[in-house]
Amino acid sequence: MTASHSGFGSLLRSWRDRLSPADAGFTVTPGRRALGLRREELAQLAGLSVDYVLRLEQSRAKNPSAQVVGALARALQLSRAERDQLYRSAGLLPPQDGMISAHVPPSIQRQDAFEASIVADLKDAVSRYPTDGQLDRLLHDLRGVSDAFAHHWATGTPTQHTTDRKTIQHPEIGDIMLDCDVLIVPGADLRIVTYTAAAGSSDAGKLDLLRVTGARTATVL
């Protein structure tokens, strides 16, 4: 197959711009200009150099390997159809059904990112309160029962969990995607969690419908 170099670079840029940094496990700081992933963030997630990602986006790096394309597809949380499109734009055959797939669905990737951000938040609390006995016991218990926690603790950077995306499953209205923001009260260890939807979006319309019909039991994912 022949690679469509400009198509591959355009797909990388558009899908990088589309992916929320919070969904990828990065903390969104005030004043951030990029709505999607920065190039260095994509490089970090895919295990590539920033320069190589830049050359791929600018069509200066030719014929990326299947391993590179697969890593980029996982980092960008692509659907299966999008993943296959990325492979073809690189001049490669997509993984076949008869082969073991390393593709991780976006919903599962977001749950791994959420776990990492929560552990980073706990790590920040321990750094601020190193003599708190309850925190110390909690840390000891979690290390003893969860290998995933131990991994995130060993590799994560202390940071406060301030933003996320949540899916609310309502029995009648269906799934509602909401922005979850954690507001920190200055001078106190108090936090206010808010759930909002972009004005004019279908999710905002579902919230308005809930206000009219009345809220019923829903599940938060």
C-alpha positions as CSV (number, residue, x, y, z in Angstrom):
1,M,0.0,0.0,0.0
2,T,1.1,3.6,-0.6
3,A,1.1,6.0,2.4
4,S,-1.0,9.2,2.1
5,H,1.5,11.3,4.1
6,S,-0.5,14.5,4.2
7,G,-3.6,12.6,5.2
8,F,-1.8,10.9,8.0
9,G,-0.4,14.2,9.4
10,S,-3.8,15.9,9.1
11,L,-5.5,13.0,11.0
12,L,-3.0,13.2,13.8
13,R,-3.5,17.0,14.2
14,S,-7.3,16.9,14.0
15,W,-7.6,14.0,16.5
16,R,-5.0,15.5,18.8
17,D,-7.0,18.8,18.8
18,R,-10.2,16.8,19.5
19,L,-9.0,14.9,22.6
20,S,-9.6,16.6,25.9
21,P,-6.4,16.6,28.1
22,A,-8.6,15.7,31.1
23,D,-9.8,12.5,29.3
24,A,-6.1,11.6,28.6
25,G,-5.2,12.0,32.3
26,F,-3.6,15.4,32.3
27,T,-4.5,18.2,34.7
28,V,-6.0,21.3,33.0
29,T,-4.4,24.4,34.5
30,P,-5.8,27.9,34.4
31,G,-4.7,29.9,31.4
32,R,-4.2,26.8,29.2
33,R,-4.7,27.8,25.5
34,A,-4.8,24.4,23.9
35,L,-8.3,22.8,24.1
36,G,-7.0,19.5,22.9
37,L,-3.7,17.6,23.6
38,R,-0.4,19.4,23.2
39,R,2.1,17.7,20.9
40,E,4.4,16.9,23.8
41,E,1.4,15.3,25.7
42,L,0.6,13.0,22.7
43,A,4.3,12.1,22.5
44,Q,4.4,11.2,26.1
45,L,1.3,9.0,25.9
46,A,2.5,7.2,22.8
47,G,6.1,6.8,24.0
48,L,7.6,8.8,21.1
49,S,9.8,11.9,20.9
50,V,8.1,15.3,20.4
51,D,10.3,15.9,17.4
52,Y,9.1,12.7,15.7
53,V,5.5,13.5,16.4
54,L,6.1,17.0,14.8
55,R,7.7,15.4,11.7
56,L,4.8,13.0,11.4
57,E,2.2,15.8,11.6
58,Q,4.2,17.9,9.1
59,S,4.6,14.9,6.7
60,R,8.4,15.0,7.0
61,A,8.6,11.5,8.6
62,K,7.6,8.8,6.1
63,N,6.2,5.3,6.6
64,P,5.7,5.0,10.3
65,S,5.8,1.4,11.6
66,A,2.7,-0.5,12.7
67,Q,3.9,-0.2,16.3
68,V,4.1,3.6,16.1
69,V,0.6,3.9,14.5
70,G,-0.9,1.5,17.1
71,A,0.7,3.5,19.9
72,L,-0.7,6.8,18.5
73,A,-4.2,5.2,18.0
74,R,-4.3,4.1,21.6
75,A,-3.0,7.5,22.9
76,L,-5.6,9.4,20.8
77,Q,-8.4,7.0,22.1
78,L,-9.6,6.3,18.6
79,S,-12.5,4.1,17.8
80,R,-11.8,1.0,15.8
81,A,-13.0,2.6,12.6
82,E,-10.7,5.6,13.2
83,R,-7.8,3.4,14.1
84,D,-8.2,1.5,10.8
85,Q,-8.3,4.8,9.0
86,L,-5.1,5.9,10.6
87,Y,-3.4,2.6,9.6
88,R,-4.5,3.0,6.0
89,S,-3.4,6.6,5.8
90,A,0.1,5.4,6.8
91,G,0.1,2.8,4.0
92,L,-0.5,-0.1,6.4
93,L,-3.1,-2.8,6.7
94,P,-5.2,-2.5,9.9
95,P,-4.9,-5.3,12.4
96,Q,-7.0,-8.3,11.2
97,D,-9.7,-10.0,13.3
98,G,-7.6,-13.2,13.3
99,M,-4.9,-11.5,15.2
100,I,-4.8,-10.5,18.9
101,S,-5.7,-6.8,19.1
102,A,-3.9,-4.4,21.4
103,H,-6.6,-1.8,20.9
104,V,-8.1,-0.4,24.2
105,P,-11.6,1.1,23.8
106,P,-11.7,4.8,24.7
107,S,-14.1,4.2,27.6
108,I,-11.6,1.9,29.3
109,Q,-8.7,4.4,28.6
110,R,-10.6,7.1,30.3
111,Q,-11.1,4.9,33.4
112,D,-7.3,4.3,33.6
113,A,-6.7,8.1,33.3
114,F,-9.3,8.8,36.0
115,E,-7.5,6.3,38.4
116,A,-4.2,8.0,37.8
117,S,-5.6,11.5,38.5
118,I,-7.2,10.4,41.8
119,V,-3.9,8.8,42.9
120,A,-2.0,11.9,42.0
121,D,-4.5,13.9,44.1
122,L,-3.9,11.7,47.1
123,K,-0.2,12.0,46.6
124,D,-0.5,15.7,46.7
125,A,-2.5,15.5,50.0
126,V,0.2,13.2,51.5
127,S,2.9,15.7,50.5
128,R,1.0,18.5,52.3
129,Y,0.2,16.5,55.4
130,P,3.1,14.0,55.9
131,T,2.3,13.4,59.5
132,D,-1.4,12.6,59.1
133,G,-2.0,9.2,60.6
134,Q,-5.3,8.5,58.8
135,L,-3.7,9.3,55.4
136,D,-0.8,7.1,56.2
137,R,-3.0,4.1,57.1
138,L,-5.1,4.7,53.9
139,L,-2.0,4.7,51.8
140,H,-0.7,1.5,53.5
141,D,-4.1,-0.3,52.9
142,L,-4.3,0.7,49.3
143,R,-0.8,-0.4,48.5
144,G,-1.5,-3.7,50.0
145,V,-4.7,-4.5,48.0
146,S,-4.2,-2.8,44.6
147,D,-1.3,-3.4,42.2
148,A,-2.8,-0.6,40.0
149,F,-2.7,1.8,42.9
150,A,0.9,0.9,43.6
151,H,1.9,1.5,40.0
152,H,0.2,4.9,39.8
153,W,1.7,5.8,43.1
154,A,5.3,4.9,42.0
155,T,5.0,6.6,38.6
156,G,2.6,9.6,39.2
157,T,3.3,13.2,40.0
158,P,1.5,14.9,42.9
159,T,-1.2,17.2,41.6
160,Q,-4.7,18.3,42.6
161,H,-7.6,16.6,40.7
162,T,-9.6,19.6,39.3
163,T,-11.4,18.5,36.2
164,D,-12.8,15.4,34.5
165,R,-15.6,14.1,32.2
166,K,-18.4,12.0,33.6
167,T,-21.1,9.9,32.0
168,I,-24.5,9.9,33.8
169,Q,-26.7,6.9,33.0
170,H,-30.4,7.9,33.3
171,P,-33.0,5.1,33.0
172,E,-35.2,7.2,30.7
173,I,-33.1,9.9,29.1
174,G,-30.0,7.8,28.5
175,D,-26.4,8.8,28.8
176,I,-25.5,12.4,29.6
177,M,-21.8,13.5,29.2
178,L,-20.9,16.2,31.7
179,D,-17.9,18.3,32.6
180,C,-16.9,17.6,36.2
181,D,-15.0,20.5,37.8
182,V,-13.6,20.4,41.4
183,L,-13.5,23.9,42.9
184,I,-11.0,24.3,45.7
185,V,-12.0,26.7,48.6
186,P,-9.0,29.0,49.3
187,G,-7.5,28.5,52.8
188,A,-9.4,25.3,53.5
189,D,-9.3,21.7,52.5
190,L,-12.9,21.9,51.1
191,R,-13.9,21.1,47.6
192,I,-17.1,21.8,45.6
193,V,-17.8,19.4,42.7
194,T,-19.9,20.9,39.8
195,Y,-21.4,19.1,36.8
196,T,-22.1,21.2,33.7
197,A,-22.8,20.8,30.0
198,A,-21.8,23.1,27.2
199,A,-24.6,25.6,26.3
200,G,-26.6,24.5,23.3
201,S,-25.3,20.9,23.4
202,S,-27.5,17.8,23.3
203,D,-26.3,17.1,26.9
204,A,-27.5,20.5,28.0
205,G,-30.9,19.7,26.5
206,K,-31.0,16.5,28.5
207,L,-30.3,18.4,31.7
208,D,-33.1,20.8,30.9
209,L,-35.4,17.9,30.4
210,L,-34.4,16.5,33.8
211,R,-35.4,19.8,35.4
212,V,-38.9,19.6,33.8
213,T,-39.5,15.9,34.4
214,G,-37.8,15.6,37.8
215,A,-34.6,13.7,38.6
216,R,-34.7,10.0,39.1
217,T,-32.0,7.5,40.2
218,A,-29.1,7.7,37.8
219,T,-25.7,6.0,37.7
220,V,-22.4,7.9,37.4
221,L,-19.6,6.3,35.4
